[in-house]
Amino acid sequence: MQKIKVLICDDSALMRRSLKKIIESDSSLRVIAAARDGEDSVIKARELQPDVITMDVNMPGMDGITALQIIINESIAPVIMVSSLTQEGAIVTFESIALGAFDYVSKPGGTVSINMESVQQELINKIKAAARPGVIKKLQRKETEKTSETRKRLQKTTGIKKRPPRPNGPGFKAVALGISTGGPKTLFEVLPMLPADLPAPVFVVQHMPGKFITPFAQRINSGCAMTCVEAKAGMTVEPGTIYLGRGGYQMVLYKRTDNKIMIRTPGKPETTFKPSVDITMSSVLEIFGSDTIGVLMTGMGKDGAESMVKITNAGGITIAESDESAIVYGMPREAIERGGARIIVPCWDIAEKIIQAVGE
C-alpha cells in the first residue's frame, strides 16, 4: 500500500521536527519534505506533488495564507492549517478555510508548541481524510450564479406563516444541525441562505476548540440574516436565532412550567467531542418531538448518526449532506446507511430543504 505523502511547512525547526515525528508515527504516512516559509512550501509543493500539506499561518516572508491561495489555485494538494489557539489565530484560521483550506489543527502551546502530541491523533486523522480522492475539487468550490440567486431569494422571506401554539408545546419547530471536519466552510454555504424570519431556532454543533467558538459565532452573525449567538446557560430559545454550542460543554434544552424552552450547558456527559451532536439532537427531540428537523453534514466519524435515526423514527424530518458536496463524507454517510436520512442533498440545497421542512 502506497503511503500518503505529506509536506510540512513551518518556520520553526523545532516544530518541523515535532510534526515529522508525529506524522510518521502512523505507518501509512510519510513526510517527503519540510519547508521554512510560504515561498519554500510553494516551490516544494510544485516539485514534489504531495498528497497533503500542513501549513503554519504566521511566517516571515510569504505567510501561510498567501501560500495556501497559490497551492489551492493550482490544485496541488489539500492544505491543513496549523494555527495558534488564540482569538487572533481563530480569525486567521476562518479566513484560510474560506479561501479553501481543508481544515485546521491548533497548536496547544502557542506559535512554537512543545506539546503537539496532544493533537497527534487529530492531525493524523485529518491528514488521512484530506488525502481522499476528490477533496481538492470540493475545496475549490465557489458560489455559482445559481447559488447566489437562491441565496437572495431565500433570504427575503420564508413565506411561512407561524403555526398556532400546540397544547403544552412551544408553537414552533426546531432545527438541530451537526457538522465537523470541513464544517466552517460548509456552514457559510448554508446558514447565510436562511432568512431572518425563519420561524424556528437553529441549534448548531460544530466540533471546534472552545476558544474558537466566540469569534466563530461573531463571524456567523455578521454574515447571516438570522441572529447567531454562542449558546449559554439560561438563554430562552426563540425562533429566528442560531445557537452555536459552546466548546467543552454540552448543549441541551429543558422546558419550564410556563412552556418556555431554555438552554443548559452542562459539562457532562463526557463524550469524544463536546458539544456532542448526538447529545444535542436527542435533547431537541425530547422537547420538540416530531417537530424536530435534524441535519447532518460533513465530518469524520459517526457523531449524530444515532440521533438522526431517532428523529426519523419519531416522525421528524432528517436531512443529510450528499457525497457530491461533503468535504468529508463520514458523519452523513453513517446516518444514511443507518436509515436516518429522509432527504439527501448537496450542501447548496440544504437551506431550501430546511425552510421547506419548517413549513410542512
C-alpha positions as CSV (number, residue, x, y, z in Angstrom):
1,M,0.0,0.0,0.0
2,Q,1.4,3.4,-1.0
3,K,2.0,5.8,1.8
4,I,0.3,9.3,2.0
5,K,3.0,11.9,1.1
6,V,3.0,14.9,3.4
7,L,4.8,18.2,3.0
8,I,5.4,20.2,6.3
9,C,5.7,24.0,6.3
10,D,6.7,25.8,9.5
11,D,9.3,28.5,10.2
12,S,10.4,26.8,13.4
13,A,12.9,23.9,13.1
14,L,11.6,22.5,16.4
15,M,8.0,22.4,15.1
16,R,9.2,20.8,11.8
17,R,10.9,18.0,13.8
18,S,7.9,17.6,16.1
19,L,5.4,17.5,13.2
20,K,7.5,15.0,11.3
21,K,7.8,12.7,14.4
22,I,4.0,12.9,15.0
23,I,3.0,12.3,11.4
24,E,5.4,9.4,10.8
25,S,4.2,7.7,14.0
26,D,1.5,6.4,11.7
27,S,2.9,3.8,9.2
28,S,0.6,4.9,6.4
29,L,2.1,8.5,6.3
30,R,5.4,9.7,5.1
31,V,6.9,13.2,5.3
32,I,8.6,13.8,2.0
33,A,10.0,17.3,2.8
34,A,9.8,20.3,5.1
35,A,9.6,24.0,4.1
36,R,10.7,27.0,6.1
37,D,8.2,29.6,4.8
38,G,5.4,30.1,2.4
39,E,7.6,30.6,-0.7
40,D,9.6,27.5,0.1
41,S,6.4,25.5,0.5
42,V,5.0,26.6,-2.9
43,I,8.3,25.6,-4.6
44,K,8.5,22.2,-3.0
45,A,4.7,21.6,-3.4
46,R,5.0,22.2,-7.2
47,E,8.1,20.0,-7.4
48,L,7.2,17.1,-5.2
49,Q,3.3,17.0,-5.6
50,P,2.5,15.9,-2.0
51,D,-0.9,14.4,-1.2
52,V,-1.4,16.7,1.8
53,I,0.3,19.9,3.1
54,T,0.4,21.1,6.7
55,M,0.9,24.9,6.8
56,D,1.8,27.2,9.6
57,V,-0.1,30.5,9.4
58,N,2.3,33.1,10.7
59,M,5.8,33.0,9.0
60,P,8.3,35.7,7.8
61,G,8.2,36.5,4.1
62,M,5.3,34.8,2.3
63,D,2.8,33.8,5.0
64,G,0.7,30.7,5.2
65,I,-2.5,32.4,3.8
66,T,-0.7,33.5,0.6
67,A,0.9,30.2,0.1
68,L,-2.4,28.4,0.6
69,Q,-4.1,30.5,-2.1
70,I,-1.4,29.6,-4.6
71,I,-1.5,25.9,-3.8
72,I,-5.3,25.7,-3.9
73,N,-5.5,27.8,-7.2
74,E,-3.0,25.4,-8.8
75,S,-4.9,22.3,-7.5
76,I,-1.7,20.9,-6.0
77,A,-3.0,19.4,-2.7
78,P,-5.3,19.9,0.2
79,V,-3.9,22.1,3.0
80,I,-4.3,21.7,6.7
81,M,-3.6,24.9,8.6
82,V,-1.6,24.7,11.9
83,S,-2.6,27.7,13.9
84,S,-2.2,29.1,17.4
85,L,-5.1,28.6,19.9
86,T,-5.9,32.3,20.2
87,Q,-8.7,34.6,19.1
88,E,-6.3,36.1,16.5
89,G,-5.4,32.6,15.4
90,A,-9.1,31.8,15.1
91,I,-9.8,34.8,12.9
92,V,-6.9,34.0,10.5
93,T,-7.9,30.3,10.5
94,F,-11.5,31.1,9.5
95,E,-10.1,33.3,6.7
96,S,-7.9,30.4,5.5
97,I,-10.9,28.0,5.4
98,A,-12.9,30.5,3.4
99,L,-10.0,30.5,0.9
100,G,-10.0,26.8,0.6
101,A,-8.0,25.2,3.4
102,F,-9.2,21.6,4.2
103,D,-9.3,22.2,8.0
104,Y,-7.0,23.3,10.8
105,V,-5.2,21.9,13.9
106,S,-4.5,24.2,16.8
107,K,-1.0,24.4,18.4
108,P,-1.9,23.9,22.1
109,G,1.1,25.8,23.4
110,G,1.3,28.8,21.1
111,T,3.3,29.6,17.9
112,V,6.1,27.1,19.0
113,S,4.4,24.3,20.9
114,I,6.3,21.6,22.7
115,N,3.2,19.5,23.4
116,M,1.9,18.8,19.9
117,E,1.5,15.2,21.0
118,S,-1.9,16.2,22.5
119,V,-3.2,16.8,19.0
120,Q,-1.4,13.9,17.4
121,Q,-4.4,11.7,16.6
122,E,-6.4,14.7,15.4
123,L,-3.7,15.7,12.9
124,I,-3.2,12.1,11.7
125,N,-7.0,11.6,11.1
126,K,-7.3,14.9,9.3
127,I,-4.3,14.2,7.0
128,K,-5.9,10.8,6.1
129,A,-9.3,12.5,5.4
130,A,-7.7,15.2,3.3
131,A,-5.8,12.7,1.2
132,R,-9.0,11.1,-0.1
133,P,-9.7,11.4,-3.8
134,G,-11.8,14.4,-4.9
135,V,-11.2,16.6,-1.9
136,I,-9.3,19.3,-3.7
137,K,-12.1,19.9,-6.1
138,K,-14.6,20.3,-3.3
139,L,-12.3,22.8,-1.5
140,Q,-12.1,24.9,-4.7
141,R,-15.9,25.2,-4.8
142,K,-17.1,28.7,-5.4
143,E,-20.5,30.2,-5.1
144,T,-22.2,29.7,-8.5
145,E,-24.6,32.2,-10.1
146,K,-27.4,29.7,-9.3
147,T,-26.4,29.6,-5.7
148,S,-26.2,33.3,-5.5
149,E,-29.7,33.7,-6.9
150,T,-31.0,31.1,-4.5
151,R,-29.4,32.9,-1.6
152,K,-31.0,36.2,-2.5
153,R,-34.4,34.6,-3.0
154,L,-34.4,32.6,0.3
155,Q,-33.1,35.5,2.4
156,K,-36.0,37.8,1.5
157,T,-38.7,35.9,3.4
158,T,-39.7,32.4,4.4
159,G,-43.2,32.7,3.2
160,I,-44.1,30.6,6.2
161,K,-46.9,31.5,8.5
162,K,-46.3,30.9,12.2
163,R,-48.3,28.0,13.4
164,P,-50.7,28.3,16.3
165,P,-49.3,27.0,19.6
166,R,-49.9,23.4,20.3
167,P,-51.3,22.5,23.7
168,N,-48.2,22.3,26.0
169,G,-45.9,23.0,23.1
170,P,-43.6,25.8,22.1
171,G,-45.6,26.7,18.9
172,F,-42.6,26.3,16.5
173,K,-40.3,23.7,15.1
174,A,-36.6,23.4,15.8
175,V,-33.6,22.6,13.6
176,A,-30.6,20.6,15.1
177,L,-27.6,20.7,12.8
178,G,-24.4,18.7,13.4
179,I,-21.1,19.2,11.5
180,S,-17.4,18.6,12.0
181,T,-14.3,18.5,9.7
182,G,-14.8,20.8,6.8
183,G,-17.7,22.5,8.7
184,P,-16.8,26.2,8.9
185,K,-16.6,26.5,5.1
186,T,-19.8,24.5,4.5
187,L,-21.8,26.4,7.2
188,F,-21.2,29.6,5.3
189,E,-22.8,27.9,2.2
190,V,-25.9,27.1,4.3
191,L,-26.6,29.5,7.2
192,P,-26.4,32.8,5.2
193,M,-29.3,31.4,3.0
194,L,-31.7,31.2,5.9
195,P,-34.0,34.2,6.2
196,A,-34.2,36.4,9.3
197,D,-37.8,35.5,9.9
198,L,-37.3,31.7,9.9
199,P,-39.9,30.6,12.5
200,A,-37.6,28.1,14.1
201,P,-34.4,28.1,16.2
202,V,-31.4,26.5,14.7
203,F,-29.0,24.6,17.1
204,V,-25.6,24.2,15.6
205,V,-23.0,21.8,16.9
206,Q,-19.6,22.4,15.2
207,H,-16.7,20.4,16.6
208,M,-14.2,23.1,17.4
209,P,-11.9,24.2,20.3
210,G,-13.7,26.3,22.9
211,K,-11.6,29.4,22.3
212,F,-12.6,29.5,18.7
213,I,-16.4,29.4,19.3
214,T,-16.9,33.1,20.3
215,P,-15.2,34.6,17.2
216,F,-16.8,31.9,15.1
217,A,-20.3,32.9,16.4
218,Q,-19.5,36.5,15.7
219,R,-18.4,35.7,12.2
220,I,-21.6,33.7,11.5
221,N,-23.7,36.6,13.0
222,S,-22.1,39.1,10.7
223,G,-22.7,37.0,7.6
224,C,-26.2,35.8,8.2
225,A,-29.7,37.3,8.1
226,M,-30.6,35.3,11.2
227,T,-29.1,36.3,14.6
228,C,-26.3,33.9,15.8
229,V,-25.3,33.7,19.4
230,E,-23.0,31.4,21.4
231,A,-25.3,29.2,23.4
232,K,-25.1,30.0,27.2
233,A,-27.0,28.5,30.2
234,G,-30.3,30.3,30.9
235,M,-30.9,31.6,27.4
236,T,-34.6,31.5,26.3
237,V,-34.9,29.7,23.0
238,E,-36.5,31.9,20.3
239,P,-37.3,31.4,16.6
240,G,-35.1,33.2,14.1
241,T,-31.9,32.6,16.2
242,I,-28.9,30.4,15.6
243,Y,-27.5,28.9,18.8
244,L,-23.9,27.8,18.4
245,G,-22.8,25.2,21.0
246,R,-20.0,26.2,23.4
247,G,-16.8,24.3,23.1
248,G,-16.2,22.0,26.1
249,Y,-19.8,21.9,27.1
250,Q,-22.9,20.0,26.0
251,M,-25.8,22.0,24.6
252,V,-29.2,20.7,25.9
253,L,-32.7,22.1,26.4
254,Y,-35.3,22.0,29.1
255,K,-38.9,23.2,29.3
256,R,-40.1,25.3,32.1
257,T,-43.6,25.0,33.6
258,D,-44.7,28.0,31.5
259,N,-43.6,26.1,28.4
260,K,-40.6,28.3,27.7
261,I,-37.6,26.4,26.3
262,M,-34.3,27.2,28.0
263,I,-30.7,26.3,27.2
264,R,-28.4,24.3,29.6
265,T,-24.7,23.9,29.1
266,P,-23.6,21.0,31.4
267,G,-20.0,19.6,31.3
268,K,-21.3,16.1,31.3
269,P,-21.8,13.5,29.9
270,E,-18.3,13.1,28.8
271,T,-18.1,12.4,25.0
272,T,-15.4,12.4,22.4
273,F,-16.5,15.8,21.3
274,K,-18.1,18.5,23.4
275,P,-20.6,19.6,22.5
276,S,-21.8,16.3,21.0
277,V,-24.2,16.2,18.1
278,D,-25.9,13.2,19.4
279,I,-26.5,14.8,22.8
280,T,-27.9,18.0,21.4
281,M,-30.1,16.3,18.8
282,S,-31.5,13.9,21.4
283,S,-32.3,16.8,23.7
284,V,-34.0,18.8,21.0
285,L,-36.0,15.7,20.0
286,E,-37.1,15.2,23.6
287,I,-38.6,18.7,23.7
288,F,-39.9,19.1,20.1
289,G,-40.7,15.5,19.1
290,S,-41.9,15.2,15.5
291,D,-41.3,18.9,15.1
292,T,-37.6,18.3,15.1
293,I,-35.6,18.8,11.9
294,G,-32.2,17.0,12.0
295,V,-29.4,18.0,9.7
296,L,-26.1,16.2,9.5
297,M,-23.2,17.4,7.3
298,T,-19.5,17.0,6.5
299,G,-17.4,15.4,9.2
300,M,-15.3,12.4,10.3
301,G,-16.8,9.7,12.5
302,K,-20.4,9.0,13.4
303,D,-21.5,11.7,15.9
304,G,-25.1,12.4,15.2
305,A,-26.0,9.3,13.2
306,E,-27.8,7.6,16.1
307,S,-29.9,10.6,16.8
308,M,-30.8,11.1,13.2
309,V,-32.3,7.6,13.3
310,K,-34.3,8.5,16.4
311,I,-35.6,11.7,14.8
312,T,-36.6,9.8,11.7
313,N,-38.4,7.1,13.7
314,A,-40.2,9.8,15.8
315,G,-41.7,11.4,12.6
316,G,-39.3,14.3,12.3
317,I,-37.6,15.4,9.1
318,T,-33.9,14.4,8.6
319,I,-31.5,15.9,6.0
320,A,-28.1,14.6,5.3
321,E,-25.4,16.1,3.0
322,S,-24.6,14.0,0.0
323,D,-21.2,12.8,-1.1
324,E,-21.5,15.2,-4.0
325,S,-20.6,18.1,-1.8
326,A,-19.4,16.7,1.6
327,I,-15.7,17.5,2.1
328,V,-15.5,14.5,4.4
329,Y,-18.3,12.0,3.8
330,G,-18.3,10.4,7.2
331,M,-21.0,11.6,9.6
332,P,-23.7,12.0,6.9
333,R,-22.9,8.6,5.4
334,E,-23.3,6.9,8.8
335,A,-26.8,8.5,9.1
336,I,-27.8,7.5,5.6
337,E,-26.6,3.9,6.0
338,R,-28.5,3.5,9.2
339,G,-31.7,4.8,7.7
340,G,-31.5,8.1,9.5
341,A,-31.9,10.5,6.5
342,R,-35.2,11.2,4.7
343,I,-33.6,13.8,2.4
344,I,-30.1,13.5,0.9
345,V,-28.9,16.6,-1.0
346,P,-25.7,18.6,-1.6
347,C,-24.9,21.5,0.8
348,W,-26.1,24.2,-1.6
349,D,-29.7,22.7,-1.4
350,I,-29.8,22.2,2.3
351,A,-31.1,25.7,3.3
352,E,-34.0,25.4,1.0
353,K,-34.8,21.9,2.4
354,I,-34.7,23.3,5.9
355,I,-37.1,26.1,5.0
356,Q,-39.5,23.6,3.4
357,A,-39.3,21.3,6.4
358,V,-40.1,24.2,8.8
359,G,-43.2,25.0,6.7
360,E,-44.5,21.4,6.5
